[in-house]
Amino acid sequence: MPLLPSPILAYRAPYFKHLTNFSSILPHHHLPPLLLPRVPTAFLRTFSLFNPCSPLSTTGNSLLSRMEKPFSGSGGGMAKSKAMVEQLRRCGVFHSEKVAEVMETIDRGLFVPAGTPAYMDSPMPIGHNATISAPHMHAMCLDLLNDNLQPGMHALDVGSGTGYLTACFAVMVGSEGRAVGIEHIPELVTWSIENIKKSKAASLLEEGSLSVHVGDGRQGYPEDAPYDAIHVGAAAPEIPKALIEQLKPGGRLVIPVGTFFQDLQVIDKKQDGSLSVRTETSVRYVPLTSREEQLRG
Ligand SMILES: C[S@@+](CC[C@H](N)C(=O)[O-])C[C@H]1O[C@@H](n2cnc3c(N)ncnc32)[C@H](O)[C@@H]1O
């Protein structure tokens, strides 16, 4: 797969959590988003130099490669996945044991282009101006959605790219559930299906509880709605209405919202259909846009 030069995105904006994760000090969901204080990324990056668990985004910085180096010499994909998960756990990225289990089961190494350092905590280009999100973002989103990824539940992965997270969802909801990926680049859909076939989610794909489709994810995927869990892997200027409509009462949507400054928002639909919205953290993702716009760069 050709690697086009692209901005490497889909990571948590580096920061000292206590300085910028305002969800811990401000009742975000009661404030209009524009009133939220913002901290420039350059400032955050500077401060994150002192934080060994803080990912440094685009540059393959030596602090980032701390996770990769000890495991690049020996051991198979499973050993490397385990080591990667251990590091994420030490950094407090996730809390549920289910997240550790699924990230060890689905080998990230099967979902990246050849020669890509799969277990490094950084987004990586996958061609077509897209990326595979950083492991810490996958772990964080799985953790946020854990209660809505129980066996038998329905999950939608919008902007499914490599298929990695869709495969994780499928393993979590099991053969009685439904995991659907929707991606607007046909070549990525074909490739993601090949990746899944090599992984431990292959049998779920074969039996039909896991599927990946070409389409505009802003419209969701009504065929398998309503969903207990919806994840969006690209940043939307605003929350697409179709995704809210396709969310089950009791369901949760996790979506990066914004253009340059982006928030990872967590939207819960209550049983009466009303919504609660909060911001989990600041992030940088590629845009949720039209295929033409994305390919134009
Ligand atoms: C940051 S990548 C994440 C991919 C995936 N979560 C992963 O880690 O492999 C965002 C993905 O969203 C896709 N995308 C962007 N806009 C889209 C849209 N309107 N409909 C469907 N997919 C879209 C891109 O092609 C890209 O594959």
The ligand as a Gaussian input file, in Angstrom:
#p B3LYP/6-31G(d) Opt

LIG

0 1
 C       -7.677000       8.700000      11.913000
 S       -8.296000       7.545000      10.714000
 C       -8.786000       6.327000      11.918000
 C       -8.980000       4.989000      11.355000
 C       -9.255000       3.870000      12.320000
 N       -9.945000       4.271000      13.532000
 C       -7.954000       3.207000      12.658000
 O       -7.385000       3.486000      13.694000
 O       -7.506000       2.413000      11.828000
 C       -9.880000       8.254000      10.205000
 C      -10.578000       7.464000       9.133000
 O      -11.817000       8.096000       8.866000
 C      -12.079000       7.993000       7.489000
 N      -13.103000       8.986000       7.141000
 C      -13.005000      10.342000       7.100000
 N      -14.190000      10.894000       6.728000
 C      -15.058000       9.869000       6.557000
 C      -16.424000       9.794000       6.184000
 N      -17.152000      10.880000       5.893000
 N      -16.999000       8.573000       6.109000
 C      -16.303000       7.457000       6.364000
 N      -14.993000       7.449000       6.706000
 C      -14.382000       8.651000       6.813000
 C      -10.717000       8.187000       6.854000
 O      -10.651000       7.692000       5.535000
 C       -9.827000       7.411000       7.827000
 O       -9.683000       6.082000       7.421000

